[in-house]
Amino acid sequence: MNPRRIHIQEVGLRDGLQAESRFVPTMEKIALADALSKAGVAKLEVSSFVSPKAVPVLADAVEVFAGIERKPGVVYSALVPNLRGAERAIEARVDEINLVMSASESHNLSNLRMTRAQSFAGLRDVAALAHSHGIKVNVSLSCSFGCPMEGEVEQQTVLDWCTRFVDELQVQGITLCDTTGMAYPTQVRELTDKVRARWPGLELTLHFHNTRGMGLANVLAGIDAGAERFDASLGGIGGCPYAPGATGNVCTEEIVHALELMGYDTGVDLGQLLKSAHTLEDLLGHAVPSQILKAGRRLDLHPVPPAPIKA
C-alpha cells in the first residue's frame, strides 16, 4: 500500500518574515522561494500584498513574484487584505489569494481594525474579483482554537463562519489557524472531524504555532482526523504580537523529519529543506527555533570516540 500523502505548505516567506524587523533583500527572498519550490513543498505563500507602510519587510511582493521560477505542481499563494491588494496580486499572477479574518471579535478588531461583519463584507468583494479572474480563494480563520483576549472560541462559531465562507464566498479552501498556539490535540481532532464531515470536498488546511510546545502533537492529531494539508514555516520562524517572546509557526523541517520517520509521504526533500534552513540565521541576524538545525536528523551520527589509552 502506498504511504499516505501529507501536503506541506510553506508560509515562512510571508508569515515568518513579517514578524522580523530586518528586511531580507529581494533577491535572497527569490532564491529562498526557488529553493523551497525545488525541495517539493506543495504550496508556497510567497508574500503579502498589504500596504508597504504597514509591513515594510514585505514591500517587495511584486518584485518577488516577478522573479521566482514557478515549478509545475506548486501553488504560489499570497495574503491579500483588500481589493487594492487583490488587484496587485492578480497582476502578479498569483495562483491563489489567501484572505484573513478572525473567529474572535476582539482579535479581529485588534488585528484588522474592523468588526467581523465588516471584514466579511470586504472578503466578499475580494473573493468575487478573484473568481472573475479564475483564481482560487482560501480563507484563513484566525483564532479558530482560542483567542488570546477572549479565551475559548466555540466550535460552533468556527463552523458558522466556515458555512458562510463556503456558501456565500464559494471558497475552495479554508485554513483553521491556531494563531497564538492555544490548540491542543483532542480539540484539534474534534474540530477537524466536524469540518471534514460537513465539507468533504473542501481543501482544509491546519495552521499551528508552537507557542506552548504542542505544534507537532497537534499536527499528528489533525492527521488522525483525516487532515492532509498543513502550513509550516522554515526554521520555525514567525510569531504573533499577542504572544510576545513565543516561538513561531510549527517548523517545516521538524514536521517533515517526524512525518518521514512515521512513514508518511510529504514529497519534500529534507536535505534540500535543511540547506535552505541553514541560510536563515545569516539572513535574519539571529538564531531560529528549529531543533533539527541544532541536533541534526535522527540518523546524523557522530564518530565513535577513541578508546582511552591504558596506562
C-alpha positions as CSV (number, residue, x, y, z in Angstrom):
1,M,0.0,0.0,0.0
2,N,1.3,3.5,-0.9
3,P,2.2,5.7,2.0
4,R,-0.4,8.4,2.8
5,R,0.4,11.8,1.3
6,I,0.6,14.8,3.6
7,H,0.9,18.2,1.8
8,I,3.4,20.6,3.3
9,Q,2.6,24.3,2.7
10,E,5.4,26.7,3.4
11,V,4.5,30.1,4.9
12,G,7.9,31.3,6.2
13,L,8.3,33.8,3.4
14,R,5.2,35.6,4.5
15,D,4.1,34.6,8.0
16,G,7.6,34.1,9.1
17,L,9.3,37.2,7.6
18,Q,6.5,39.6,8.5
19,A,7.4,39.0,12.2
20,E,11.0,40.1,11.5
21,S,12.5,43.6,11.8
22,R,15.3,43.0,9.3
23,F,14.4,43.4,5.6
24,V,15.6,40.4,3.7
25,P,16.9,41.5,0.3
26,T,14.5,40.8,-2.6
27,M,17.0,38.5,-4.5
28,E,17.5,36.5,-1.3
29,K,13.7,36.0,-1.0
30,I,13.6,34.9,-4.6
31,A,16.4,32.4,-4.1
32,L,14.8,31.1,-1.0
33,A,11.4,30.7,-2.8
34,D,13.0,28.8,-5.6
35,A,14.9,26.5,-3.3
36,L,11.7,25.7,-1.4
37,S,9.8,25.0,-4.6
38,K,12.6,22.6,-5.7
39,A,12.5,21.0,-2.3
40,G,9.0,19.8,-3.1
41,V,6.6,21.9,-0.9
42,A,3.0,21.7,-2.2
43,K,2.2,25.3,-1.7
44,L,4.3,28.4,-1.1
45,E,2.9,31.6,0.4
46,V,5.3,33.9,-1.4
47,S,4.4,37.3,0.2
48,S,1.6,39.6,1.1
49,F,0.0,42.4,-0.8
50,V,-0.5,44.6,2.2
51,S,0.4,48.3,2.3
52,P,4.2,48.7,2.2
53,K,3.9,51.2,5.0
54,A,2.1,48.7,7.2
55,V,4.6,45.8,6.6
56,P,7.8,47.2,5.1
57,V,9.6,43.9,5.2
58,L,7.2,42.6,2.5
59,A,7.1,45.8,0.4
60,D,8.7,43.9,-2.5
61,A,5.9,41.4,-3.1
62,V,5.5,42.4,-6.8
63,E,9.2,42.1,-7.4
64,V,9.5,38.7,-5.7
65,F,6.6,37.3,-7.7
66,A,8.1,38.6,-10.9
67,G,11.5,37.0,-10.1
68,I,10.6,33.5,-8.9
69,E,10.9,30.4,-11.0
70,R,7.5,28.7,-11.0
71,K,7.7,24.9,-10.6
72,P,4.7,22.9,-12.1
73,G,2.5,21.5,-9.4
74,V,3.5,24.1,-6.8
75,V,0.7,26.5,-5.8
76,Y,2.1,30.1,-5.4
77,S,-0.1,32.0,-2.9
78,A,-0.2,35.4,-1.4
79,L,-2.1,37.0,1.5
80,V,-4.4,39.8,0.3
81,P,-6.1,42.2,2.8
82,N,-8.4,44.2,0.5
83,L,-9.5,45.0,-3.1
84,R,-6.4,47.0,-3.9
85,G,-4.2,44.2,-2.7
86,A,-6.2,41.7,-4.8
87,E,-5.7,43.8,-7.9
88,R,-1.9,43.9,-7.3
89,A,-1.9,40.1,-6.6
90,I,-3.8,39.4,-9.8
91,E,-1.4,41.5,-11.8
92,A,1.5,39.5,-10.2
93,R,-0.1,36.2,-11.4
94,V,-0.7,34.5,-8.1
95,D,-2.3,31.1,-8.2
96,E,-4.3,31.6,-5.0
97,I,-5.5,34.5,-2.9
98,N,-5.4,34.0,0.8
99,L,-7.9,36.1,2.8
100,V,-7.8,36.5,6.6
101,M,-10.3,37.3,9.3
102,S,-10.7,36.1,12.9
103,A,-13.2,33.9,14.6
104,S,-12.9,36.2,17.6
105,E,-14.4,39.7,17.5
106,S,-11.7,41.1,19.9
107,H,-8.9,39.7,17.8
108,N,-10.4,40.9,14.5
109,L,-10.8,44.4,15.9
110,S,-7.2,44.4,17.3
111,N,-5.6,42.8,14.3
112,L,-7.6,44.2,11.3
113,R,-9.3,47.2,12.9
114,M,-12.7,46.0,11.8
115,T,-15.6,44.0,13.1
116,R,-16.0,40.5,11.8
117,A,-19.1,41.7,9.8
118,Q,-17.0,44.5,8.2
119,S,-14.2,42.0,7.4
120,F,-16.6,39.6,5.8
121,A,-18.1,42.3,3.6
122,G,-14.6,43.1,2.3
123,L,-13.8,39.4,1.8
124,R,-16.9,39.0,-0.3
125,D,-15.7,41.7,-2.7
126,V,-12.2,40.3,-3.0
127,A,-13.5,36.8,-3.5
128,A,-15.8,37.9,-6.3
129,L,-12.9,39.7,-8.0
130,A,-10.6,36.6,-7.7
131,H,-13.3,34.3,-9.1
132,S,-13.9,36.6,-12.0
133,H,-10.2,36.0,-12.9
134,G,-10.3,32.3,-12.3
135,I,-8.1,32.5,-9.2
136,K,-8.6,30.2,-6.2
137,V,-9.6,31.7,-2.9
138,N,-8.6,30.4,0.5
139,V,-9.8,32.0,3.8
140,S,-7.6,31.7,6.9
141,L,-9.7,31.9,10.0
142,S,-7.5,33.2,12.9
143,C,-8.1,32.1,16.5
144,S,-10.0,29.0,15.4
145,F,-8.7,27.2,18.5
146,G,-8.8,30.1,21.0
147,C,-8.4,33.8,21.4
148,P,-5.7,35.5,23.5
149,M,-8.2,38.1,24.6
150,E,-11.5,36.2,24.9
151,G,-10.2,32.7,25.7
152,E,-12.2,29.8,24.4
153,V,-13.8,30.2,20.9
154,E,-16.8,28.0,20.5
155,Q,-16.6,25.4,17.8
156,Q,-20.0,26.4,16.5
157,T,-18.7,29.9,15.9
158,V,-15.9,28.4,13.7
159,L,-18.3,26.2,11.9
160,D,-20.8,29.0,11.3
161,W,-18.1,31.2,9.7
162,C,-16.9,28.2,7.6
163,T,-20.5,27.8,6.4
164,R,-20.6,31.4,5.2
165,F,-17.2,31.1,3.5
166,V,-18.4,28.1,1.6
167,D,-21.9,29.1,0.8
168,E,-21.5,32.9,0.3
169,L,-17.9,33.3,-0.9
170,Q,-17.6,29.9,-2.7
171,V,-14.1,29.5,-1.4
172,Q,-12.0,26.5,-2.5
173,G,-10.1,26.2,0.8
174,I,-10.3,27.1,4.5
175,T,-7.3,27.3,6.9
176,L,-8.1,26.8,10.6
177,C,-5.4,28.9,12.3
178,D,-4.0,28.4,15.8
179,T,-2.9,32.0,15.9
180,T,-1.2,32.1,19.3
181,G,-0.6,28.4,20.0
182,M,-3.7,27.7,22.1
183,A,-4.8,24.5,20.3
184,Y,-4.4,21.0,22.0
185,P,-4.7,17.6,20.3
186,T,-8.2,16.4,21.4
187,Q,-9.6,19.8,20.4
188,V,-7.9,19.7,17.0
189,R,-9.2,16.2,16.4
190,E,-12.8,17.1,17.2
191,L,-12.9,20.3,15.1
192,T,-11.1,18.7,12.2
193,D,-13.6,15.8,12.3
194,K,-16.6,18.1,12.1
195,V,-15.2,20.3,9.3
196,R,-14.3,17.3,7.2
197,A,-17.6,15.6,7.8
198,R,-19.6,18.7,6.8
199,W,-17.5,19.7,3.7
200,P,-15.7,16.6,2.4
201,G,-14.7,18.3,-0.8
202,L,-13.2,21.4,0.9
203,E,-9.4,21.9,0.8
204,L,-8.8,22.0,4.5
205,T,-5.5,23.3,5.9
206,L,-4.4,23.3,9.6
207,H,-2.1,26.1,10.7
208,F,-0.4,25.7,14.0
209,H,2.1,27.7,16.1
210,N,4.4,26.0,18.6
211,T,3.9,28.6,21.3
212,R,3.3,26.1,24.0
213,G,5.2,23.2,22.6
214,M,2.2,21.3,21.2
215,G,2.7,22.0,17.5
216,L,3.8,18.5,16.3
217,A,1.2,16.9,18.6
218,N,-1.5,19.0,17.0
219,V,-0.3,18.1,13.5
220,L,-0.5,14.4,14.4
221,A,-4.0,14.8,15.9
222,G,-5.1,16.6,12.7
223,I,-3.7,13.7,10.6
224,D,-5.5,11.2,12.7
225,A,-8.7,13.1,12.0
226,G,-8.1,13.0,8.2
227,A,-6.4,16.3,7.6
228,E,-3.8,16.2,4.8
229,R,-2.6,19.8,4.5
230,F,-0.5,21.7,7.0
231,D,1.1,25.1,7.0
232,A,4.7,25.3,8.3
233,S,7.5,27.8,8.5
234,L,11.1,27.2,7.6
235,G,13.2,27.3,10.7
236,G,10.1,27.7,12.8
237,I,10.2,31.5,12.3
238,G,7.1,33.6,12.8
239,G,5.1,34.7,15.8
240,C,2.3,36.9,16.9
241,P,2.3,40.3,18.8
242,Y,-0.3,38.8,21.2
243,A,2.2,36.1,22.3
244,P,5.4,38.2,23.0
245,G,8.5,36.1,23.2
246,A,6.9,33.0,22.0
247,T,8.2,30.7,19.3
248,G,6.7,30.9,15.9
249,N,4.9,28.6,13.5
250,V,5.5,24.9,13.5
251,C,8.9,24.2,11.9
252,T,8.8,22.9,8.4
253,E,11.9,20.7,8.7
254,E,10.9,19.3,12.0
255,I,7.4,18.3,10.7
256,V,8.9,16.8,7.6
257,H,11.5,14.9,9.6
258,A,8.9,13.5,12.0
259,L,6.4,12.5,9.3
260,E,9.0,10.8,7.2
261,L,10.1,8.7,10.2
262,M,6.4,7.7,10.7
263,G,6.1,6.5,7.1
264,Y,4.1,9.4,5.6
265,D,4.9,10.8,2.1
266,T,5.5,14.6,2.3
267,G,7.0,14.9,-1.2
268,V,9.7,17.1,0.4
269,D,13.4,16.6,0.1
270,L,14.5,17.0,3.7
271,G,18.2,17.5,2.8
272,Q,17.3,20.4,0.5
273,L,15.0,21.8,3.1
274,L,17.8,21.8,5.7
275,K,20.1,23.6,3.3
276,S,17.6,26.4,3.0
277,A,17.0,26.5,6.7
278,H,20.8,26.8,7.3
279,T,20.8,30.2,5.5
280,L,18.1,31.8,7.7
281,E,20.3,32.8,10.7
282,D,22.6,34.9,8.5
283,L,19.6,36.4,6.6
284,L,17.7,37.3,9.8
285,G,20.7,38.1,12.1
286,H,19.6,35.7,14.9
287,A,19.1,32.1,15.8
288,V,15.9,30.3,14.7
289,P,13.8,27.9,16.8
290,S,14.5,24.8,14.7
291,Q,15.7,21.9,16.8
292,I,16.7,19.8,13.7
293,L,19.2,22.5,12.7
294,K,20.8,22.3,16.2
295,A,20.7,18.5,16.7
296,G,20.6,17.1,13.2
297,R,18.4,14.3,11.9
298,R,17.8,11.2,13.9
299,L,20.5,9.2,12.0
300,D,23.0,12.0,11.6
301,L,25.5,10.0,13.6
302,H,28.6,11.1,15.4
303,P,32.1,9.5,15.2
304,V,32.9,6.9,17.8
305,P,35.2,8.5,20.4
306,P,38.7,7.0,20.5
307,A,39.3,4.3,23.1
308,P,41.0,5.5,26.3
309,I,44.7,4.9,26.4
310,K,45.6,2.4,29.1
311,A,48.4,3.4,31.4
